[in-house]
C-alpha cells in the first residue's frame, strides 16, 4: 500500500527562487546522503521520495511518479493545470539517476542533476566499460536471502576509491540496513531491466552530470555515453573520485549546480 508517508513533501510545496529539486537516492541508501548538499542550496525547495520499503519494482517506479505528480499538479492529477510555477529539477544518484531519466522521458522534468548515473546499468561483456554484467546483479539478489548485510557491505566497499576510504569519506555514508530486503531486490531488478538509452534524445531539458573518473559501479564511460546522447547535457568530471562524487565535495557541487542552473535560466 502506497501512502503519503512514503513521500517527504508538503501538501502544497512552495518553490524557492530557483525552483524545486526532487531527490532520488541510490540503492540501499537513505536520502540523508543529500542533506549537506541541500543545506548548501537554500535557494531551492527540496522534496524527496522514500522507496526504502517498496515491495516490488512496480511500486518503486510508481512512488517516484506519484511524487512528481503531487508536486506538479493539483491532487496529483496530471490532467489538471500545473500548480508549481517554478521549475522542477530531478536529482538522482545511481539507481536514482536511472529513475530520474525515466521521469524525464515522460516529460516531468525541467532539468536533471545526475550523480554517478547511467542510462542502462547491466551490459554485455563487450561493454564492461559502461556497466556491470547481469550475472553480478543476479548474484546480489540471490545473496540477499542468505546474508543481506554482507551483500550491502561489499557493494558499499566499491563506492569509494582506496584514497577516498583512506580520507575517511566512508563515515559520510549512513549505516547499513535502512532498506527492507524486498526494496533492495526491487531496486536491483530495476537496475537489471530499466533501459533509457533509446529515448535519451527525447530528453530536451538541461542535464547536469557529475561523475567520478574512478567509478567502479557506474563506470565513467556511462557518463560519456550520456553526454553523447543527451541534447542539453553538461558534464562535471571529478578526477580520482568513485561512485559518490558529491560526498565530501558538497560545497563545490552546490556552487557548480547553482552556476549551471542560473546559466540555463539566462539562455
N, C-alpha and C positions, 0 to 999 in steps of 0.2 A: 504494500500500500504506500503510495506517494502522498506526502502531505506538505504543507507549507514549511514545516520544521526542517525539511530537507534543503531548503533554500534560505541562505542567510541574506536577508534583504528587508528593506522597509516596504510596507504595503504600497506606498506611492513614492518610489525612490526620487530623491532630489538630485539634480545634476549640479555639480560644481562648475566653475568656469570653463574647464577644459573638457568636460563630459563625464561619462561613466565608464568604468572598467569592470567587466565581468571576469573573474579569475577562475581558472580551471587547473587544478593541481595534477601532479604526476602520480604514477602508480604507487599505491601503498603510502602516500603522503597526505597529511592533513594540510589544509591551505594556510596554516600558520607559517609555512615556509616563506610566504609572501609578505608577512607582517611588516618587516623592516622596510621593504620596498614601498609598501603602501603608505607607511608613515612619512616617507620622503616625497610622496606625491599628494599633498593635501589639497591640491587644486582639482583633483578628480574625486568623484563619488565612487566608492568601491563596493562591489557586490560579489558574493561567492556562492558556489554550489557545493553541497556536501553529498557526494555519491559514495561515501565510505562504507555504507551498508546496503548498497544495491544488490538485489537478488539475482540479477541477470544482466547481460549486455543491453537488452532492450530497455530495461528500467534505467540503466546508467545513461543511455542516449536520451531517453525521454526526460530525465531530470534536467539535462542541460537545455533542452528545447523549452521546457516549462519555464525555466529561469529567464531565458531570453524573452519569451512572450510576455511574462509578467512584468518585465522591465519596460518593454516597448509599447504594450497595448493594454487598454483598459480591460481589466478582468482576465488578462491573458488571451484575449480573443483577437487573433491576427486579422480577422475580417474588419476590425474596427479601426478607428483613427489612431495613429501613433500618439502616445501621451508624453513620451520623453522627447523634448525638443532638442536637447543637446546630443552630440554624437555618442555612439556606443562603441567602445573598443572591447575586444575579447582577448584576454591574455591567457596563454596556455603554456604549460611546461610538459614536455614529453608526451605522455598519454593525453594530457590536457591540450597540448598543441594539436594533436590529431582531432580531438573533439572540436576545437576551435575552428580548424579548417572546414570541418563538416558543417558547422553552423554558418560559416561564411559562404560556402557553396549554396546554402539555402537562402542567402541574401539577408541574413540578420545583422551583419557587422558593418560598421562604418570604418573600422580599422582593426588590424590584428597585431598583437605583440606575442611573438613566439620564442620560447626558450628551449634550446635543445630539441627541436621539433623535426618531424618527418612527415611526408605525405603517404608513406607506406612503410610499416615497421619491419615486417618479415620479407626477406628477399631470397633470391636464388643464390647458389654457391658463387656464380659469376658476378653477383652484385654485393659481395661481402663488404665492400667499401661504402655501402649505402644502408645496410641494416643487418639484422640477425637472421639466421636460418630458422625456419619454422620449428624444427625439432627441438631447439633450445627452449622455445616458449612452451612447447608441449611438455617438456621435461619439468619445467617450473610448475605447470598446472598439476602434473602428477605428484610432484614433490610437496605441494601444499597440503595434501591429505596426510602425508607422513610426518612432516616437520616444517610447518609454515615459518617458524622463527628462523630456521636455517636458510630457507629459500629467500626470505626477505633480507637477511643479513648478508648473504652472498651477493644479492643484487645491489645492495647499498655499497658494498665494497667497490663496485665498478663505477660509482657515481663520480668519485674524485680521482685525480691523478695521485701518484705517490707523494709528489711535492705538496699537493693540497692537503692530503692527510697529515703530512708532517707539519704543515702550517696550522693544524687543528681546525680546519674547516668542518670536519665531521661533527663538531659539537653544535653546529648550527642546524643539524637535522633533528627533527622531533623523534621521540622514542618509537621503536617498532611496536606495532600492534594496534594502530588506530583504525585499520580497516578490518571488516569481517572477512572470513575466508571466502564467502560467496562473492563479495565485491572484488577481492583480489583475482579470483577466477574470471569474473565478468570483465575486468579490465584487461587481463591477458587475452581473453577471447576477442576483444575489440582490437587489440594490437595484432592479433593473427589475421583478422578478416577485413578491417576497415581499409578502404582503398580510395584515396583522394586524388591520386595522380592524374587520371583522365580529365578531371574537372578543374584543375588548378587555374587554367587560363580564364575561367569564368569568374574568378575572384578579382574584381576590379577595384576593391578598396585598397588603401595603402597598407603595407605589411612591414613590420619592423622585426627582423630576425636577429636573435642573439645566439651565437653558437661558439662553443669551445673547440679549438683545433684538436684536442686530445680526447674528445668524447668517445667513450667505448660502448655506449648504449645506443645513441643515435649518431653514427659517425658524421664527421664534418662533410663528407660527400653528400649527405642528405640535405644539408643547408645549401650547398652549391646547386643541387637539383631544384630546390625550391626557388632559388634566385633565378634560375634559367626559365622556370615555368610561370612564375607569378608576374603579372604585368607591372605591378607597382610595388616591388619589394626593395627594401634596403637591408643590408647585412652588416651587423656589427660583429666582427670577429674578435674573440677573446683568446689570445695566444696562450698556449700551455695550460688551458683550462679543460676540465672534464665536462660532465653532463649537467652540472648545475652552475652555469656561468654567471648567474646573478647573485649567488650566495657569496658573501664576503666582499662583494663589489656593488652593494646596493646603491651607494652614493653615485658611482659612475653610471650605473644602469638608469637610475631615476633621472639624472641630468640628460643623458643621451636620449631617453624615451621622450622626455618633455621637449627637448630641442627638435627631435624628429617630428613630433606631433604638431608643434607650432609651425614648422616649415610646411607641413601638409595643409594646415589651415590657411596659410598665406597664399597658397597656389590658386 
